[in-house]
Amino acid sequence: MERKASVQWKGNIQQGQGEVSTESGVLNRTPYSFSRRFGTEKGTNPEELIAAAHSSCFAMALSAALTQKGFTADTLNVNAAVSIEKNGSDWVITHSNLSLRAKIPGIDQTQFKTIAEEAKSNCPVSRLLDTEISLDAVLDEGEARATH
């Protein structure tokens, strides 16, 4: 399986801009630029796209891992924060922090933490990223139905 994206960039790094498109059409000539990446101008940037990919991939990996263990999540709310920092003259992605809030009937804290950590490690995007990945996982414990 292969997924594709394409970019067209015009101009220099500071004043230039690009457009990113995906084969699915979800992104269609979506603008990005230096000021969108490092400034306050509205628009997307590579780190935001990595965060979207990481959070959605992790949610699916966790859902699959839960299913294998006999659990079904009512909700998995995942946020990802991707950090980029200056390292000498280069920019480096230094961290991706996954924040998870989950409601999963019939699971205990130990099972939840173990399965979530496994999903973090096994998520294909986590494996791709050559950076520190942290996970803050919270299990909302309401009325637990035994559906295990």
N, C-alpha and C positions, 0 to 999 in steps of 0.2 A: 504494500500500500504506500502511496506517495501523495502528499498534499503539496500544493503549489501556491506561491505568492509571487507577485512581480512589483517592481518599483521603477519609477522614472524620476530621476533627480535632475534639476536644472540649476545652474549657478554655483557660486562659491558656498562654502560651509556656513558663513554668517548670514548672508542675505538670500541664499538659494532656498529652494523648497522642493519637496518631492511629493509623489502620490503613490500610495500603496494599494494594491488590489489583490484579492484572493480568488482562486478558481471557483469557489462557491458563490461569489458575488456579495458576500456579507460585507466585505470591504471593497468598495468600488471607487477607485481614484480618490481615496481618503487622504487629505493633505497632512503632511508633517514637515517640520522644519527645525532649525536650530532653536528659534525662539519658542517653539512649542515643546521642545525637549528640555531646554535649560532655562527658559524664561517663563513668562506668565500667559503667553498667547494660548488661547484654547485650541485644542487639536490633539491628535494622538502622538505617540512617540514609541520607540522600540521597547523601552522598559515597561510601559503600560501594556503593550501587546504581550510581552513575556509574562507579566503578572496575570493577564487574562488567560493565557495558555496554561500557566502553572496551576492556578486555582481551579480551572475547569477540569484539567487532567487529574488533579488530586481528588476532586469530588467523585469522578468516575472510578478511579482506582479504589477509593474507599468504599464506594457502593458495591463494587465487584467483590472486594475482600469481605465485606459484611455478608453479602449473599452467600459466599462460599462457607461462611461460619453459621449460616442459618438465621441471620438477622436482616431486617428491612428497615431502613431509616425512614422516619416520618419527614425529617428535614435535615439537610446538611448545608449549612450556610458557611461558605468559605470566602475569605478575603486573602489576597496576596499583596505584599508590599515588596517591591524590588528596589534595592538600593544601588545607586551608581555613585562612585566617588573618584576624585582626581588622584592619580597615583603617578607622581612625576609629571611627565608631559602627556600621559595616557589617561583615558577614562576606563574604569574597571567596574563591572557588576560585582559587588562584594557580598550580597546577601539577598535571599528571598525568604521572607517570613510568611508562613501560612498561618492564618488564624481561623479556627474551626469552632463553630457552635452547632451542636448536633442534638437531635431528639431521636432516640433509637429505643423502641420498646424492648424490654426484657434483657438488656445488656447491663453488665456492671462496669464500674469505673476501670478495673484492671483489664478486663476484656477490651473495653473501648480504647484505652490508651495503647495497648499492645497492637490492636488491629490498625489504629490510626498511624502509629509509627511505621508499621510494615507498609501501609499504603503510601506514606511519604517517601519511603526508600524505594518502593517498586514502581512508582508513577514514572512513566517514560520521560516526562519533562524534567522531573527531579534528576533522573539519570543523565539527562543531557546537560544540565547546568553544572558548570565547574565552579561552584561557589558554596558557601555555607547555607544550609537550609534549616530553618528552625520551625517548630510547630507548637502553637499554643492551642490546645484542644480542651473544649468545655462541653461536657455532657449535661444537657438540661434534663433533670430528673423530675418528671411530673408523675402522672399516673402511669406506672409501668404495666403494660399488658404482656403477659407471657406468650409470645408468639415464636419462641425459639425452636 
